[in-house]
Amino acid sequence: MRPPDGNGSTGHLWIEEGDKRVGMVAEVAPVIPVTKTYSFAVPESMEARLATGQRVTVPVGKRGRCIPAFVVQIDRRPWDSTLRPIESLVDRESYLTEELIELGHLISRYYCCPLGWTLKAMTPEAVRQQRGLRTVRCAKLSKSLEEIRISAKRLSTKRQRLLERLESAGEPLEVRSLLSDVGASESLLRAVVSAGWVEIVTRKEVPEEVFSSVPRVEPDFELNADQKSALGQVTSAIEAGEFSATLLYGVSGSGKTEIYIRAMQRVVAAGNQAILLVPEIVLTTQLVQRLSSRFERVAVSHSGLTDAQRSVIWRQVASGEKQVVIGTRSAVFAPCRNLGLICVDEEQETSYKNLQAPRFHVRDVAIMRAHRLGIPVVLGSATASVETWYNCTHRPEFRRAVLPKRVKDLPLPKVTIVDMREEYRRQRRQVLLSDLMVRQLSETLEQAEQAVLLLNRRGFASRVYCPSCGTLLRCPNCTTFLVVHTTTGESACHHCHTRIPTPSVCPVMGCGGRLVHLKSGTQRVEDVVSQVFPDASVRRVDSDTMRHRSHYQQVVNDFESRKIDILVGTQMIAKGLDFPHVTFVGVVDADVGAGAVDFRAQESLFQLMTQVAGRAGRADSPGRVVVQTMAPDMPGLRFAVKHDYDSFVQAELAARKRAGLPPYRRIARLVVTRDREETVRGEGQALAQWLRAFILARAHQHTEVWGPHPCPLARLRGRYRYDVLLLSPSPSIMQEILLQMRSASELGRIVRRITIDVDPVSMS
């Protein structure tokens, strides 16, 4: 049989007439852009060591170039002499169980990604290479002690003692401890090895101390009536022993985390494992600390770990040593052998979407995995995604558990909108902070309380503008503007990372006008607040200042110990914070991103405003929120001010139904990229024409193709980009069309490069 060539050709496998043989055959998924799996013969020397999920190298193409591949199936069957053998074994062991491999098949098909790439993404490289494990030399007998005594003319006392110790152990013993126990030397060990009596083998072991322990703390408070009801629903789902999806819908501060904890404790008490997924570790530092203190055997998995820590964690989870896994995206693939529950905190978060192939959504993969295993999944949110809310009313396996009030019946914060157009007219100038914002900050500081200020735009200013000729400073590689950073004296593109010294004079030939900075960012807010309140401790939190998780951890610790009075930042501070002394939240510019060409723009605005408002008044002092905007009538903002999710989601669903958008239809976003705009436009047109012809031939109702159109970010890193949107009423129709599209040879000759994003969360 002939596997694909090195360029990813997917020609049909062929078999010549020849002698049939019976032996082990492995089905493998090469880590190259191919859609099929291929058969290879397993050499006899490899039969005892090969297992599904391991990586091997296999020869491909006419020249037999070796490439890595994942073993997805092994069986013994007849095969023809033309079947090529596996070249070598890469991994000693695998954490891709049969259940995870089947999940990989589902992800590969649904998100239209080669299976080899998908399986590679499911297991971190550090885990596959067993980094962080200690290599231990061990000794074992090569033959029985009786045979040794017969063949040996004379055995010294120490040799006799060493051999007897190995025989009584019945398993390989670590060389260092063995020699210490019997009082022997390395030279004596080398002698018995040379005689053929003892064999030296190596094994990998977990270092004794890899992570610092967290003291166990079990609070003694009682759940309120709403929490008890919600926990009862989740517990019933666990005891039913079948798949179900429960939306744990509760206002900010209603105690959702405690429901996760107690549900996972039920699962662990029954001897099973649980996974809690969080959107970003830097946003949930407090949550991780809180959960780590409630479970005895908990593993925390995220991108901030060293390779050694990541490798050790995966091994401990696979062995069952760790019963609870808390982590970000990759934790959904944790190799739990007896998984009983998956919880997804902040299920609406877009950061759950993987932005590289395979472009999966963690929440949806969690649902896939739970469905396959027949276990419950809990989706928690104060601002549930529209799709999840819709599923709870249209799919029988989805249900809602509601927490309508904050714990201790604390009131939700009062939200006030400031129309900045009126503020500008009244003050006859552009201002960053309204009078009301300044007054509320002043009162907060006078009462020795803390404040949070949100502006979802980093840098000092996002526009460099010449009033004389109207020029805006743009990135030379992307259709976006350069952002001013005064700390470095540079203007930078946040997409391709191009940097130039910030000019003060217009670069247009013959103009020479003085440049001004527009659309302030978090850096300028920090400067202004520090000037208005010179005695206050102000700290900025954004991706410019938080280079490492430890930086965010330090800020959290300082804010918790009240060393910081005012926290200024992007959406990094909008979620995951629970500080009792925060009584005021200010949103400096609520319009950021609200005008984006994206049908989810108002949903994102509502979620962000609701989440950041929820940081205020989480203890005895009532919370206050001031939102500054140039467009106070935006639906997402209007409903967020009233904390009225129900009305918002009903209005949003009605609008999407009229437009035929998710959740009423599925979307696949196909992005064509090329160096020349006319080329990419032509390829986009060819792609759209092929899709429309295929849909017409198959008579797929309610399936449409929109485009091609230039992407909202039409040029990125020097390449032009065009969008084609495929809308379908069902995932099965979507997969059929995409599969046929990828294998259409006539289309492949025209369209060179397509990025496929199924269920996109952003249209930029």
FILUM-105628 format. One record per residue (C-alpha): residue number from 1; x, y, z. Coordinates in steps of 0.5 Angstrom, whole numbers, padded with zeros to 4 digits. Layout:
! residues N
 num     x     y     z
 NUM     X     Y     Z
...
This chain:
! residues 764
 num     x     y     z
   1  0000  0000  0000
   2  0003  0007 -0002
   3  0002  0012  0004
   4  0001  0020  0002
   5  0007  0023 -0001
   6  0011  0029  0003
   7  0007  0034 -0001
   8  0000  0032  0002
   9 -0002  0028 -0004
  10 -0008  0024 -0002
  11 -0008  0019 -0008
  12 -0012  0012 -0007
  13 -0008  0007 -0003
  14 -0007  0001 -0008
  15 -0005 -0007 -0007
  16 -0001 -0011 -0012
  17 -0003 -0018 -0013
  18  0002 -0022 -0009
  19  0003 -0027 -0003
  20 -0002 -0025  0003
  21  0001 -0025  0010
  22 -0002 -0025  0017
  23  0001 -0020  0022
  24  0000 -0014  0026
  25 -0002 -0008  0022
  26 -0002 -0001  0024
  27 -0007  0005  0022
  28 -0003  0011  0023
  29 -0005  0019  0022
  30  0001  0023  0019
  31  0002  0030  0022
  32  0001  0033  0015
  33 -0005  0036  0011
  34 -0008  0030  0009
  35 -0015  0027  0011
  36 -0014  0020  0011
  37 -0011  0015  0015
  38 -0006  0010  0012
  39 -0004  0002  0014
  40  0003  0000  0015
  41  0006 -0006  0017
  42  0009 -0007  0025
  43  0016 -0010  0025
  44  0016 -0016  0030
  45  0021 -0013  0034
  46  0016 -0007  0035
  47  0010 -0011  0036
  48  0011 -0012  0044
  49  0012 -0004  0045
  50  0007 -0001  0040
  51  0001  0002  0043
  52 -0005  0006  0040
  53 -0004  0014  0041
  54  0004  0013  0040
  55  0008  0017  0035
  56  0012  0013  0030
  57  0016  0015  0024
  58  0013  0012  0017
  59  0016  0013  0010
  60  0012  0017  0005
  61  0013  0018 -0002
  62  0017  0015 -0008
  63  0023  0017 -0004
  64  0021  0014  0003
  65  0022  0020  0007
  66  0020  0019  0014
  67  0015  0023  0018
  68  0012  0023  0024
  69  0005  0020  0025
  70  0000  0018  0031
  71 -0002  0010  0031
  72 -0010  0010  0032
  73 -0011  0003  0031
  74 -0007 -0004  0031
  75 -0010 -0011  0029
  76 -0008 -0017  0026
  77 -0010 -0019  0019
  78 -0008 -0021  0013
  79 -0004 -0016  0008
  80  0000 -0016  0002
  81  0007 -0016  0001
  82  0007 -0009 -0002
  83  0005 -0006  0005
  84  0011 -0002  0008
  85  0013 -0003  0015
  86  0014  0003  0020
  87  0021  0006  0021
  88  0021  0007  0028
  89  0018  0008  0035
  90  0018  0016  0037
  91  0014  0015  0044
  92  0015  0010  0049
  93  0008  0011  0052
  94  0002  0015  0050
  95 -0003  0019  0054
  96 -0008  0018  0048
  97 -0013  0013  0050
  98 -0018  0010  0046
  99 -0023  0015  0048
 100 -0019  0021  0047
 101 -0017  0018  0040
 102 -0024  0017  0038
 103 -0025  0025  0041
 104 -0020  0027  0036
 105 -0023  0024  0030
 106 -0030  0028  0032
 107 -0026  0034  0033
 108 -0022  0033  0026
 109 -0029  0032  0022
 110 -0032  0037  0026
 111 -0027  0043  0025
 112 -0024  0040  0019
 113 -0017  0039  0021
 114 -0013  0033  0019
 115 -0013  0028  0024
 116 -0005  0028  0025
 117 -0005  0035  0027
 118 -0011  0034  0032
 119 -0008  0029  0036
 120 -0002  0033  0036
 121 -0005  0039  0039
 122 -0009  0034  0044
 123 -0002  0032  0048
 124  0003  0037  0050
 125  0010  0036  0047
 126  0013  0036  0054
 127  0009  0030  0056
 128  0010  0026  0049
 129  0018  0027  0051
 130  0017  0026  0058
 131  0021  0032  0060
 132  0021  0033  0068
 133  0022  0025  0069
 134  0028  0023  0073
 135  0032  0017  0069
 136  0033  0012  0074
 137  0038  0006  0073
 138  0035 -0001  0076
 139  0038 -0008  0076
 140  0034 -0015  0075
 141  0036 -0022  0075
 142  0038 -0024  0068
 143  0037 -0032  0070
 144  0035 -0035  0076
 145  0039 -0036  0082
 146  0039 -0043  0082
 147  0042 -0043  0075
 148  0047 -0038  0077
 149  0050 -0042  0083
 150  0050 -0048  0078
 151  0054 -0044  0073
 152  0058 -0041  0078
 153  0065 -0044  0081
 154  0064 -0039  0087
 155  0060 -0034  0089
 156  0063 -0029  0094
 157  0059 -0026  0100
 158  0057 -0020  0097
 159  0055 -0023  0091
 160  0051 -0028  0094
 161  0047 -0022  0098
 162  0046 -0018  0092
 163  0043 -0024  0088
 164  0039 -0026  0093
 165  0036 -0019  0094
 166  0034 -0018  0087
 167  0031 -0025  0087
 168  0027 -0024  0093
 169  0025 -0017  0090
 170  0022 -0020  0084
 171  0022 -0013  0081
 172  0028 -0009  0078
 173  0031 -0005  0084
 174  0034  0002  0084
 175  0042  0001  0083
 176  0043  0006  0088
 177  0039  0003  0094
 178  0041 -0004  0092
 179  0048 -0003  0093
 180  0047  0001  0099
 181  0043 -0004  0102
 182  0048 -0010  0101
 183  0054 -0006  0102
 184  0057 -0007  0095
 185  0060 -0003  0090
 186  0059 -0001  0083
 187  0065 -0005  0081
 188  0062 -0011  0084
 189  0055 -0010  0080
 190  0059 -0009  0073
 191  0062 -0016  0075
 192  0056 -0019  0075
 193  0053 -0016  0069
 194  0059 -0018  0065
 195  0058 -0025  0068
 196  0051 -0025  0065
 197  0047 -0026  0071
 198  0044 -0019  0072
 199  0041 -0014  0067
 200  0041 -0006  0068
 201  0035 -0003  0066
 202  0032  0004  0066
 203  0026  0007  0068
 204  0023  0014  0069
 205  0020  0017  0075
 206  0017  0023  0078
 207  0021  0027  0082
 208  0019  0027  0089
 209  0017  0035  0090
 210  0015  0039  0083
 211  0009  0043  0086
 212  0009  0047  0093
 213  0003  0044  0097
 214 -0003  0049  0099
 215 -0006  0048  0106
 216 -0013  0045  0106
 217 -0019  0049  0108
 218 -0026  0047  0108
 219 -0031  0053  0110
 220 -0037  0052  0114
 221 -0042  0056  0111
 222 -0049  0054  0109
 223 -0051  0054  0102
 224 -0057  0058  0101
 225 -0064  0056  0098
 226 -0062  0057  0091
 227 -0055  0054  0091
 228 -0058  0048  0094
 229 -0063  0047  0089
 230 -0058  0048  0083
 231 -0053  0043  0087
 232 -0059  0038  0087
 233 -0060  0039  0080
 234 -0053  0038  0078
 235 -0052  0032  0083
 236 -0058  0029  0080
 237 -0055  0029  0073
 238 -0049  0026  0076
 239 -0053  0020  0080
 240 -0057  0019  0073
 241 -0050  0016  0070
 242 -0052  0019  0063
 243 -0050  0025  0059
 244 -0053  0032  0061
 245 -0051  0039  0060
 246 -0053  0044  0066
 247 -0053  0051  0065
 248 -0051  0054  0072
 249 -0054  0061  0070
 250 -0053  0066  0076
 251 -0051  0073  0077
 252 -0044  0075  0079
 253 -0043  0074  0086
 254 -0049  0069  0087
 255 -0044  0063  0089
 256 -0043  0059  0082
 257 -0036  0057  0084
 258 -0038  0053  0091
 259 -0043  0049  0086
 260 -0037  0047  0082
 261 -0033  0045  0088
 262 -0039  0041  0092
 263 -0041  0037  0085
 264 -0034  0035  0084
 265 -0033  0033  0091
 266 -0039  0028  0090
 267 -0035  0025  0084
 268 -0029  0025  0088
 269 -0032  0021  0093
 270 -0035  0016  0089
 271 -0028  0015  0086
 272 -0028  0018  0080
 273 -0024  0024  0077
 274 -0027  0031  0075
 275 -0024  0037  0070
 276 -0026  0044  0072
 277 -0024  0049  0066
 278 -0023  0056  0066
 279 -0022  0061  0061
 280 -0015  0064  0062
 281 -0011  0063  0068
 282 -0008  0070  0069
 283 -0016  0072  0070
 284 -0017  0066  0075
 285 -0011  0067  0080
 286 -0016  0067  0086
 287 -0020  0061  0083
 288 -0015  0057  0082
 289 -0012  0058  0089
 290 -0019  0057  0092
 291 -0020  0050  0089
 292 -0013  0048  0090
 293 -0014  0049  0098
 294 -0021  0045  0097
 295 -0018  0038  0094
 296 -0013  0034  0097
 297 -0010  0031  0090
 298 -0011  0037  0085
 299 -0007  0038  0079
 300 -0007  0045  0076
 301 -0005  0045  0068
 302 -0004  0052  0064
 303  0001  0055  0060
 304  0005  0058  0065
 305  0008  0051  0068
 306  0015  0049  0066
 307  0015  0043  0061
 308  0017  0039  0067
 309  0011  0041  0071
 310  0007  0039  0065
 311  0009  0033  0064
 312  0009  0030  0071
 313  0002  0033  0072
 314  0000  0029  0065
 315  0003  0023  0068
 316 -0001  0024  0075
 317 -0007  0025  0072
 318 -0007  0019  0068
 319 -0005  0014  0074
 320 -0011  0017  0078
 321 -0006  0020  0083
 322 -0009  0027  0081
 323 -0017  0027  0082
 324 -0019  0034  0080
 325 -0016  0038  0074
 326 -0016  0045  0074
 327 -0014  0048  0067
 328 -0015  0052  0061
 329 -0016  0050  0054
 330 -0011  0044  0054
 331 -0014  0041  0060
 332 -0020  0039  0057
 333 -0016  0033  0054
 334 -0013  0031  0061
 335 -0012  0023  0061
 336 -0017  0022  0066
 337 -0018  0014  0066
 338 -0025  0015  0070
 339 -0028  0022  0069
 340 -0034  0023  0072
 341 -0036  0031  0071
 342 -0033  0037  0067
 343 -0035  0044  0069
 344 -0034  0050  0064
 345 -0033  0056  0068
 346 -0035  0063  0064
 347 -0037  0058  0058
 348 -0039  0064  0054
 349 -0031  0067  0054
 350 -0028  0067  0047
 351 -0021  0066  0050
 352 -0024  0058  0050
 353 -0023  0058  0042
 354 -0017  0056  0040
 355 -0014  0060  0034
 356 -0010  0055  0031
 357 -0011  0049  0027
 358 -0015  0045  0030
 359 -0020  0051  0031
 360 -0024  0048  0037
 361 -0028  0051  0042
 362 -0026  0048  0049
 363 -0034  0049  0051
 364 -0036  0045  0045
 365 -0031  0040  0046
 366 -0032  0039  0053
 367 -0039  0037  0051
 368 -0037  0032  0046
 369 -0033  0029  0051
 370 -0038  0028  0056
 371 -0043  0026  0051
 372 -0038  0020  0049
 373 -0037  0018  0056
 374 -0044  0019  0058
 375 -0043  0024  0064
 376 -0045  0031  0066
 377 -0042  0037  0064
 378 -0044  0044  0068
 379 -0043  0050  0064
 380 -0043  0056  0069
 381 -0044  0064  0067
 382 -0047  0070  0069
 383 -0048  0072  0062
 384 -0049  0066  0058
 385 -0047  0065  0051
 386 -0053  0066  0046
 387 -0052  0059  0043
 388 -0052  0056  0050
 389 -0059  0059  0052
 390 -0062  0057  0046
 391 -0060  0050  0047
 392 -0063  0050  0054
 393 -0070  0051  0051
 394 -0069  0047  0044
 395 -0065  0041  0046
 396 -0068  0036  0051
 397 -0061  0034  0054
 398 -0060  0041  0056
 399 -0063  0044  0062
 400 -0062  0051  0067
 401 -0060  0051  0074
 402 -0061  0059  0076
 403 -0058  0063  0082
 404 -0062  0069  0081
 405 -0059  0073  0087
 406 -0052  0074  0090
 407 -0050  0071  0096
 408 -0053  0074  0103
 409 -0058  0077  0099
 410 -0053  0083  0097
 411 -0056  0088  0092
 412 -0053  0088  0085
 413 -0049  0095  0084
 414 -0053  0101  0081
 415 -0050  0103  0074
 416 -0050  0110  0071
 417 -0049  0112  0064
 418 -0045  0118  0062
 419 -0047  0121  0055
 420 -0040  0123  0053
 421 -0043  0128  0048
 422 -0046  0132  0053
 423 -0040  0132  0057
 424 -0036  0135  0052
 425 -0041  0140  0050
 426 -0042  0142  0057
 427 -0034  0143  0059
 428 -0033  0145  0051
 429 -0027  0140  0051
 430 -0025  0133  0050
 431 -0024  0130  0057
 432 -0022  0123  0059
 433 -0026  0122  0066
 434 -0033  0125  0067
 435 -0034  0130  0073
 436 -0039  0124  0075
 437 -0033  0119  0075
 438 -0028  0124  0078
 439 -0033  0125  0084
 440 -0034  0117  0085
 441 -0027  0116  0085
 442 -0026  0121  0090
 443 -0031  0119  0095
 444 -0029  0112  0094
 445 -0022  0114  0096
 446 -0024  0118  0102
 447 -0028  0112  0105
 448 -0022  0108  0104
 449 -0025  0103  0099
 450 -0022  0101  0092
 451 -0024  0102  0085
 452 -0023  0099  0078
 453 -0023  0103  0072
 454 -0024  0099  0065
 455 -0022  0101  0058
 456 -0021  0095  0053
 457 -0016  0099  0049
 458 -0008  0098  0051
 459 -0003  0103  0050
 460 -0003  0111  0051
 461 -0007  0112  0044
 462 -0010  0108  0039
 463 -0009  0114  0033
 464 -0004  0119  0031
 465 -0007  0124  0027
 466 -0005  0130  0023
 467 -0011  0136  0024
 468 -0008  0139  0018
 469 -0008  0134  0012
 470 -0013  0129  0016
 471 -0007  0123  0016
 472 -0008  0117  0021
 473 -0001  0113  0022
 474 -0002  0106  0019
 475  0001  0100  0020
 476  0005  0099  0013
 477  0003  0091  0013
 478 -0004  0091  0016
 479 -0010  0095  0015
 480 -0010  0098  0022
 481 -0007  0104  0026
 482 -0001  0104  0030
 483 -0002  0105  0037
 484  0002  0110  0041
 485  0006  0107  0047
 486  0010  0113  0051
 487  0014  0108  0056
 488  0018  0106  0050
 489  0017  0112  0045
 490  0014  0108  0040
 491  0008  0107  0036
 492  0007  0099  0035
 493  0002  0095  0031
 494 -0002  0090  0036
 495 -0002  0085  0030
 496  0004  0084  0026
 497  0008  0088  0032
 498  0011  0093  0027
 499  0015  0098  0031
 500  0017  0105  0029
 501  0019  0111  0033
 502  0013  0116  0035
 503  0013  0122  0030
 504  0011  0129  0032
 505  0011  0132  0025
 506  0006  0129  0020
 507  0010  0125  0015
 508  0006  0127  0009
 509  0011  0130  0004
 510  0010  0138  0004
 511  0005  0138  0010
 512  0009  0138  0017
 513  0003  0139  0021
 514  0004  0137  0029
 515  0001  0130  0030
 516 -0004  0129  0036
 517 -0006  0123  0040
 518 -0013  0121  0040
 519 -0017  0115  0043
 520 -0014  0114  0049
 521 -0011  0107  0052
 522 -0010  0104  0059
 523 -0003  0108  0059
 524 -0006  0115  0059
 525 -0012  0113  0064
 526 -0007  0111  0069
 527 -0003  0118  0068
 528 -0009  0122  0068
 529 -0012  0118  0074
 530 -0005  0119  0078
 531 -0005  0126  0076
 532 -0012  0127  0079
 533 -0011  0123  0085
 534 -0003  0124  0087
 535 -0004  0121  0093
 536 -0007  0114  0091
 537 -0004  0108  0089
 538 -0005  0106  0082
 539 -0003  0100  0078
 540 -0004  0098  0071
 541 -0006  0091  0068
 542 -0006  0090  0061
 543 -0001  0085  0056
 544  0004  0091  0056
 545  0005  0090  0064
 546  0003  0083  0065
 547  0009  0079  0061
 548  0008  0073  0066
 549  0003  0070  0070
 550  0007  0072  0076
 551  0006  0079  0075
 552 -0001  0078  0075
 553  0000  0074  0081
 554  0003  0080  0085
 555 -0002  0085  0083
 556 -0007  0080  0085
 557 -0004  0080  0092
 558 -0002  0087  0092
 559 -0009  0089  0091
 560 -0012  0084  0096
 561 -0007  0087  0101
 562 -0010  0094  0099
 563 -0003  0096  0097
 564 -0007  0099  0091
 565 -0012  0103  0091
 566 -0014  0104  0084
 567 -0013  0098  0079
 568 -0013  0101  0071
 569 -0014  0095  0066
 570 -0017  0092  0060
 571 -0022  0086  0060
 572 -0016  0082  0064
 573 -0019  0086  0070
 574 -0026  0085  0068
 575 -0027  0078  0070
 576 -0024  0073  0076
 577 -0023  0078  0081
 578 -0027  0078  0088
 579 -0025  0083  0093
 580 -0029  0085  0098
 581 -0027  0093  0098
 582 -0028  0094  0091
 583 -0034  0099  0091
 584 -0033  0103  0085
 585 -0032  0101  0078
 586 -0031  0106  0072
 587 -0032  0104  0065
 588 -0028  0109  0061
 589 -0030  0108  0054
 590 -0036  0103  0053
 591 -0036  0104  0045
 592 -0029  0100  0044
 593 -0031  0094  0039
 594 -0038  0096  0040
 595 -0038  0098  0032
 596 -0034  0092  0030
 597 -0037  0088  0024
 598 -0039  0082  0027
 599 -0046  0080  0029
 600 -0044  0078  0036
 601 -0041  0085  0038
 602 -0047  0087  0042
 603 -0047  0080  0046
 604 -0040  0082  0047
 605 -0041  0089  0050
 606 -0047  0086  0054
 607 -0042  0081  0057
 608 -0036  0085  0058
 609 -0041  0091  0062
 610 -0044  0086  0066
 611 -0038  0082  0068
 612 -0034  0088  0070
 613 -0040  0091  0074
 614 -0040  0085  0078
 615 -0033  0087  0081
 616 -0037  0092  0085
 617 -0040  0091  0092
 618 -0039  0084  0093
 619 -0039  0085  0100
 620 -0043  0089  0105
 621 -0042  0096  0102
 622 -0046  0097  0096
 623 -0043  0098  0089
 624 -0043  0103  0084
 625 -0042  0103  0077
 626 -0041  0109  0072
 627 -0040  0108  0064
 628 -0038  0113  0060
 629 -0040  0112  0052
 630 -0042  0116  0046
 631 -0047  0111  0044
 632 -0052  0110  0050
 633 -0057  0107  0046
 634 -0053  0101  0044
 635 -0058  0095  0046
 636 -0052  0091  0049
 637 -0051  0097  0054
 638 -0058  0099  0055
 639 -0060  0092  0058
 640 -0053  0091  0062
 641 -0055  0097  0066
 642 -0061  0094  0068
 643 -0058  0087  0069
 644 -0063  0085  0065
 645 -0060  0078  0061
 646 -0067  0075  0060
 647 -0069  0081  0056
 648 -0063  0082  0052
 649 -0062  0075  0050
 650 -0069  0075  0047
 651 -0068  0081  0043
 652 -0062  0078  0041
 653 -0065  0071  0039
 654 -0070  0075  0035
 655 -0065  0079  0031
 656 -0061  0073  0029
 657 -0067  0069  0027
 658 -0069  0074  0022
 659 -0062  0074  0020
 660 -0061  0067  0019
 661 -0055  0067  0024
 662 -0053  0062  0030
 663 -0056  0059  0033
 664 -0061  0058  0028
 665 -0056  0056  0023
 666 -0048  0054  0023
 667 -0043  0058  0020
 668 -0036  0056  0017
 669 -0032  0062  0016
 670 -0027  0061  0010
 671 -0021  0066  0009
 672 -0017  0066  0003
 673 -0010  0070  0003
 674 -0005  0072 -0002
 675  0000  0077 -0003
 676 -0004  0080 -0009
 677 -0011  0083 -0008
 678 -0013  0082 -0015
 679 -0011  0074 -0014
 680 -0014  0073 -0007
 681 -0021  0077 -0010
 682 -0021  0072 -0016
 683 -0020  0066 -0011
 684 -0025  0068 -0007
 685 -0030  0068 -0012
 686 -0028  0061 -0015
 687 -0029  0058 -0008
 688 -0036  0062 -0007
 689 -0038  0059 -0014
 690 -0036  0052 -0013
 691 -0040  0052 -0006
 692 -0046  0055 -0009
 693 -0046  0050 -0015
 694 -0045  0044 -0010
 695 -0051  0046 -0006
 696 -0055  0047 -0012
 697 -0053  0040 -0014
 698 -0055  0037 -0007
 699 -0061  0041 -0006
 700 -0059  0043  0001
 701 -0065  0048  0003
 702 -0063  0054  0008
 703 -0056  0053  0006
 704 -0053  0059  0003
 705 -0046  0062  0001
 706 -0044  0070  0003
 707 -0039  0073  0000
 708 -0033  0074 -0002
 709 -0032  0080  0001
 710 -0025  0083  0004
 711 -0024  0081  0011
 712 -0025  0087  0017
 713 -0018  0086  0017
 714 -0017  0086  0010
 715 -0009  0086  0010
 716 -0005  0082  0016
 717  0002  0081  0016
 718  0003  0084  0009
 719 -0002  0079  0006
 720 -0009  0081  0003
 721 -0015  0077  0006
 722 -0022  0075  0003
 723 -0028  0072  0007
 724 -0033  0067  0004
 725 -0038  0065  0009
 726 -0042  0058  0009
 727 -0049  0058  0013
 728 -0052  0051  0014
 729 -0058  0049  0018
 730 -0054  0043  0021
 731 -0047  0041  0023
 732 -0048  0034  0018
 733 -0049  0038  0012
 734 -0043  0043  0014
 735 -0039  0037  0015
 736 -0041  0034  0008
 737 -0040  0041  0004
 738 -0033  0042  0007
 739 -0030  0035  0006
 740 -0032  0035 -0001
 741 -0029  0042 -0002
 742 -0023  0040  0001
 743 -0022  0034 -0004
 744 -0024  0037 -0010
 745 -0018  0037 -0014
 746 -0021  0042 -0019
 747 -0022  0047 -0013
 748 -0015  0046 -0011
 749 -0012  0048 -0017
 750 -0015  0055 -0017
 751 -0015  0056 -0009
 752 -0008  0055 -0006
 753 -0009  0057  0001
 754 -0016  0057  0006
 755 -0017  0058  0013
 756 -0023  0054  0015
 757 -0026  0056  0022
 758 -0032  0053  0024
 759 -0037  0056  0029
 760 -0032  0063  0029
 761 -0032  0067  0035
 762 -0030  0073  0032
 763 -0031  0076  0024
 764 -0024  0080  0024
